[in-house]
């Protein structure tokens, strides 16, 4: 089991769009395995994206609503219905804010062997797919917040009120 350290807000890799995956080889399969090990070892988790462990690659793993897997080079199709539940992030540990997301999401990409893969989810799984795809574009969930919620979140982050991990 290889758990990798999670990068924390302020690390430039979290704000840089990840590179598309072009080689579906043993290195990619090792990255997917490390991401899953990291996810399963993290508290209160729904997914981990490659940039969160310092790797610029469009890869994420998820474990939400009884669905577990990975997706490479994803694109998203979002439904019109909305949800506004609390959301957190391993890269901003300890902070949670009501975050607007689509209630339904379909993510299309590839598996670790280069085969087409489609994942459709509602509720928490849809939220996780959107959250992890955002990571691959260099976005954090606090970027989706609006109004007073956004101002409060950014104040908390600037003040360092998240719970930084050691290691």
C-alpha positions in Angstrom: 0.0 0.0 0.0 1.5 3.3 -1.1 -0.2 6.3 0.4 1.1 9.6 -1.0 1.1 12.9 0.9 -1.8 15.2 -0.1 -0.8 18.6 -1.4 -2.4 21.5 0.5 -3.9 24.7 -0.8 -1.1 27.1 -1.7 0.8 24.4 -3.6 0.9 25.6 -7.3 0.2 22.1 -8.6 -3.3 22.5 -7.3 -3.9 25.6 -9.5 -2.3 24.2 -12.7 -4.4 22.3 -15.3 -3.2 18.7 -15.4 -1.8 17.2 -18.6 -3.9 14.7 -20.6 -2.8 11.1 -20.2 -1.3 9.7 -23.5 0.4 6.6 -22.3 -1.7 3.7 -20.8 1.3 1.8 -19.4 2.5 0.3 -16.1 3.4 3.8 -14.7 -0.2 4.9 -15.2 -1.5 1.7 -13.5 0.9 2.3 -10.6 -0.4 5.9 -10.3 -4.0 4.7 -10.2 -3.1 2.2 -7.5 -1.3 4.9 -5.5 -4.3 7.2 -5.8 -6.6 4.5 -4.6 -4.4 3.6 -1.7 -4.2 7.3 -0.8 -8.0 7.7 -1.0 -8.7 4.6 1.1 -6.3 5.8 3.7 -7.6 9.3 4.0 -10.3 10.3 6.4 -13.7 11.6 5.2 -12.9 11.1 1.5 -14.8 10.8 -1.7 -12.0 11.1 -4.2 -8.4 12.0 -4.9 -7.0 13.6 -8.1 -3.5 13.2 -9.4 -2.6 16.9 -8.8 -3.4 16.4 -5.1 -0.4 14.1 -4.8 1.8 16.3 -7.0 1.3 14.6 -10.4 0.1 16.6 -13.4 -2.0 14.0 -15.0 -5.8 13.9 -15.8 -6.5 11.0 -13.5 -8.7 10.7 -10.4 -10.1 7.9 -8.2 -13.4 8.0 -6.3 -15.3 6.1 -3.7 -18.8 7.5 -3.3 -22.3 6.2 -2.8 -21.1 2.6 -3.1 -19.3 3.2 -6.3 -15.5 3.0 -6.5 -13.2 3.4 -9.5 -11.0 5.7 -11.5 -11.3 7.9 -14.6 -8.7 9.2 -17.0 -9.0 12.3 -19.2 -12.6 13.0 -18.1 -15.2 15.2 -19.6 -18.5 16.1 -17.8 -22.1 16.4 -18.8 -24.2 18.0 -16.1 -27.9 17.9 -15.4 -30.0 21.0 -14.8 -31.2 20.2 -11.3 -29.0 21.6 -8.5 -27.8 20.5 -5.1 -26.2 22.7 -2.4 -24.7 20.5 0.2 -21.6 20.9 2.3 -18.4 20.1 0.5 -14.8 19.7 1.8 -11.5 18.8 0.3 -8.4 16.8 1.4 -6.3 19.7 0.1 -8.2 22.2 2.4 -8.6 19.9 5.4 -11.2 20.7 8.1 -13.2 23.3 6.1 -16.6 22.6 4.7 -19.0 25.0 2.9 -22.3 24.6 1.1 -21.2 24.3 -2.5 -23.5 24.4 -5.5 -23.2 21.5 -7.9 -25.4 19.7 -10.5 -27.5 16.9 -9.0 -26.6 14.6 -11.9 -23.3 14.2 -13.7 -22.1 11.9 -16.4 -18.3 11.6 -16.7 -16.7 10.1 -19.8 -13.1 9.2 -20.2 -11.0 6.1 -20.2 -9.9 3.4 -17.8 -6.3 2.6 -17.0 -6.0 0.4 -20.0 -7.3 3.0 -22.5 -10.8 1.6 -22.8 -13.8 4.0 -22.9 -15.5 4.4 -19.5 -18.7 6.3 -18.6 -19.8 6.9 -15.0 -23.2 8.5 -14.3 -24.2 9.5 -10.8 -26.6 11.6 -8.8 -26.3 13.3 -5.4 -23.0 12.6 -3.6 -21.4 10.6 -6.5 -22.3 13.5 -9.0 -20.7 15.9 -6.5 -17.5 13.8 -6.3 -17.2 13.5 -10.1 -17.5 17.3 -10.4 -15.1 18.0 -7.5 -12.4 15.7 -8.9 -12.8 16.9 -12.5 -12.4 20.4 -11.2 -9.0 19.4 -9.6 -7.8 18.3 -13.0 -8.6 21.8 -14.4 -6.7 23.5 -11.5 -9.8 24.5 -9.6 -10.7 24.0 -6.0 -14.2 23.8 -4.6 -13.9 27.2 -2.9 -13.6 28.6 -6.5 -17.3 27.6 -7.1 -18.6 29.4 -4.1 -20.5 32.7 -4.4 -21.4 35.7 -2.2 -20.9 35.7 1.5 -20.1 31.9 1.5 -17.1 32.6 -0.8 -15.9 35.5 1.3 -16.1 33.5 4.5 -14.3 30.5 2.9 -11.5 32.7 1.5 -11.1 34.4 4.9 -10.8 31.0 6.6 -8.2 29.8 4.1 -6.2 33.1 4.3 -6.3 32.9 8.1 -5.0 29.3 7.9 -8.0 27.9 9.7 -7.9 24.7 7.8 -6.2 21.8 9.5 -2.8 21.3 7.7 -1.6 17.8 7.6 1.9 16.9 8.7 4.2 14.9 6.5 
